[in-house]
Amino acid sequence: NSERKWSLKDFEIGKPLGKGKFGRVYLAREVKSKFIVALKIIFKEQLEKYKIHHQLRREMEIQTSLRHPNVLRLHGWFHDSERIFLILEYAYGGELYNELRKHGHFSEEQAATYIASLTTALAYCHEKHVIHRDIKPENLLLDHEGRLKIADFGWSVQSRSKRHTMCGTLDYLAPEMVENQAHDYAVDNWTLGILCYEFLYGAPPFESESQSDTFKRIMKVDLSFPSTPNVSMEAKNLISRLLVKDSSKRLSLQKIMEHPWILKNANPKGVEVQP
Ligand SMILES: Cc1cc(Nc2nc(/C=C/c3ccccc3)nc3cc(N4CCN(C)CC4)ccc23)n[nH]1
């Protein structure tokens, strides 16, 4: 349970799994229960240096409050004089990114299953007023059954909609505020379009030699579909209805779940059946 007080002596530290910007992640085992976890270790001086206290606190509050089969669990945390330790769910399958590199691109069934999992997870996050804002293959892990897990809520935000509902009415909000609020949520929908394209073609749609070229292609929504690999019309239709500049015109998460390509290709096993 995440209520009890943990400390380093409760864990045996195993191999390093990876090194993020602010901390390293290790395989670890809780001594008494032999429960396997991933331990994310962040040095407090890094927090000072990069001024990311609030971001880490937000990540911890958000991830502790989320309970969804496609969202990596934060079981608890503790700290000592110089480090903060996050006790995270261990995803046995590793990084989805490596799977994508290994296979080049995914089958339509596999891609649709991952997109459906991501969509249900994001729908859950959005109803909890959480916008991830940084969904990319590097932040996606796989469990022992190949089920997708969204990790790393470091960049997510508690959306302002809570404040709107607290003040009760949008009547007094200027259009840009209301539009902006809508816009916040829709960033994740755009990213689903990017990921769907990358899962099917092996590279993101606006990839370019330079950052400025990529920026130009994004702003123009300069989307084109290569002739190989051969991708179904339905998949291209879904991608085209997500990669829309006007955020209010992007397909909603609900509509993604009802899209013919998802209904036809997503494997229900990979998608948590809603109770
Ligand atoms: C938080 C967490 C990680 C995690 N599991 C794993 N993380 C990372 C790489 C992690 C990482 C962390 C920080 C920065 C970069 C990478 N690599 C992993 C590699 C794994 N394997 C076992 C499966 N093999 C096919 C590939 C290598 C298994 C789990 C992994 N569960 N929970």
The ligand as an SDF file (V2000), in Angstrom:
LIG
                    3D

 32 36  0  0  0  0  0  0  0  0999 V2000
    9.6310    3.2410  -14.9710 C   0  0  0  0  0  0  0  0  0  0  0  0
    9.6470    1.8320  -15.5070 C   0  0  0  0  0  0  0  0  0  0  0  0
   10.5040    1.2840  -16.4370 C   0  0  0  0  0  0  0  0  0  0  0  0
   10.1120   -0.0440  -16.5980 C   0  0  0  0  0  0  0  0  0  0  0  0
   10.6380   -1.0560  -17.3980 N   0  0  0  0  0  0  0  0  0  0  0  0
   11.6970   -0.9200  -18.2710 C   0  0  0  0  0  0  0  0  0  0  0  0
   12.2330    0.2890  -18.4890 N   0  0  0  0  0  0  0  0  0  0  0  0
   13.2350    0.4070  -19.3760 C   0  0  0  0  0  0  0  0  0  0  0  0
   13.8130    1.7300  -19.5800 C   0  0  0  0  0  0  0  0  0  0  0  0
   13.5090    2.7390  -18.7120 C   0  0  0  0  0  0  0  0  0  0  0  0
   14.0390    4.1070  -18.8760 C   0  0  0  0  0  0  0  0  0  0  0  0
   13.9660    4.9780  -17.7870 C   0  0  0  0  0  0  0  0  0  0  0  0
   14.4640    6.2800  -17.8950 C   0  0  0  0  0  0  0  0  0  0  0  0
   15.0390    6.7320  -19.0820 C   0  0  0  0  0  0  0  0  0  0  0  0
   15.1020    5.8470  -20.1720 C   0  0  0  0  0  0  0  0  0  0  0  0
   14.5980    4.5450  -20.0830 C   0  0  0  0  0  0  0  0  0  0  0  0
   13.7440   -0.6210  -20.0830 N   0  0  0  0  0  0  0  0  0  0  0  0
   13.2260   -1.8760  -19.8890 C   0  0  0  0  0  0  0  0  0  0  0  0
   13.7600   -2.9590  -20.6190 C   0  0  0  0  0  0  0  0  0  0  0  0
   13.2410   -4.2420  -20.4100 C   0  0  0  0  0  0  0  0  0  0  0  0
   13.7390   -5.3240  -21.1260 N   0  0  0  0  0  0  0  0  0  0  0  0
   13.1320   -6.6300  -20.9670 C   0  0  0  0  0  0  0  0  0  0  0  0
   12.4420   -6.9550  -22.2710 C   0  0  0  0  0  0  0  0  0  0  0  0
   13.4250   -6.9750  -23.3760 N   0  0  0  0  0  0  0  0  0  0  0  0
   12.7730   -7.3700  -24.5960 C   0  0  0  0  0  0  0  0  0  0  0  0
   14.0040   -5.5950  -23.5220 C   0  0  0  0  0  0  0  0  0  0  0  0
   14.6830   -5.1490  -22.2420 C   0  0  0  0  0  0  0  0  0  0  0  0
   12.1890   -4.4430  -19.4880 C   0  0  0  0  0  0  0  0  0  0  0  0
   11.6730   -3.3660  -18.7760 C   0  0  0  0  0  0  0  0  0  0  0  0
   12.1870   -2.0770  -18.9740 C   0  0  0  0  0  0  0  0  0  0  0  0
    9.0660   -0.2570  -15.8230 N   0  0  0  0  0  0  0  0  0  0  0  0
    8.7750    0.8780  -15.1550 N   0  0  0  0  0  0  0  0  0  0  0  0
  1  2  1  0
  2  3  2  0
  2 32  1  0
  3  4  1  0
  4  5  1  0
  4 31  2  0
  5  6  1  0
  6  7  1  0
  6 30  2  0
  7  8  2  0
  8  9  1  0
  8 17  1  0
  9 10  2  0
 10 11  1  0
 11 12  1  0
 11 16  2  0
 12 13  2  0
 13 14  1  0
 14 15  2  0
 15 16  1  0
 17 18  2  0
 18 19  1  0
 18 30  1  0
 19 20  2  0
 20 21  1  0
 20 28  1  0
 21 22  1  0
 21 27  1  0
 22 23  1  0
 23 24  1  0
 24 25  1  0
 24 26  1  0
 26 27  1  0
 28 29  2  0
 29 30  1  0
 31 32  1  0
M  END
$$$$
